């Protein structure tokens, strides 16, 4: 997995609440919604770097492929 950079983001509580509701409706975490919106804005402005990694995959992580299969 590629490394991720973390930073503090201060938001107005009402903005955070609206963002969290929107994220929930799209089955994303609030953090994933922020990244989605930033990537979209950068792309639309022609400023998304070509070497930017792909966004994290949505949904549950896959089980380890080396682990025993529980289905039998």
N, C-alpha and C positions, 0 to 999 in steps of 0.2 A: 504494500500500500504506500502511496506517495505520502510524504510528510505534509502536514497541514500547519499553517501559521495561525496562531490565535492572537486576539487582541481584544481590548475592552471597548465596548460600544455603548454609549449612553444615549438612551431614547426617552422621549416624553412617554409617561405611562400610558396615555391614551393611544399613542402610535404603537407602542409595544403590544397592547391588548388587541388592537385591530390586526396587527401583523400575526399574532399568535392565532387568532380566529381564522384568518385567511390560510395560514399554514395548516391548521387542523382540517379545514375543508378540502385541502389538496393532499391530505395524508402525508404531510412533511413535518419535520420538526421546525421550530422557529428559526434555528440556525440555518437549516437547509433552505428555508424560504428566503432568508436574507441573501444567501449565496446565489440562489436562483435569480433573484431580482437584480443583484449586482452584475451577474454574468449577462443577463438579458440587456441591461442598460449599456454595459460596455460593448456588447456585440452590436447593438443598434447604433451606437455612436462610432463604430469602427475602431474601437480602442481595446478590444479583447486581444491580448497577446496570443500569437500563434502557438507559443510554447506553453500556454496555460494548460494544466492537466484537465482531464475530463472531470465533470462533477461526480460526486459520490453516487453510487447506484441507489435507487429507491427500493424500499422493501426490506425484508429480513435478509440477513447475511446467509450465504449458502453454507451448508454443513461442510465440515472438512471432508475432502474427497478421500483421504486416507483412513477415515474413521469407519468402523464396521457399520454396515447398513442395518438399520433396525427393522426393516420390513421382512427380513428373512432371507 
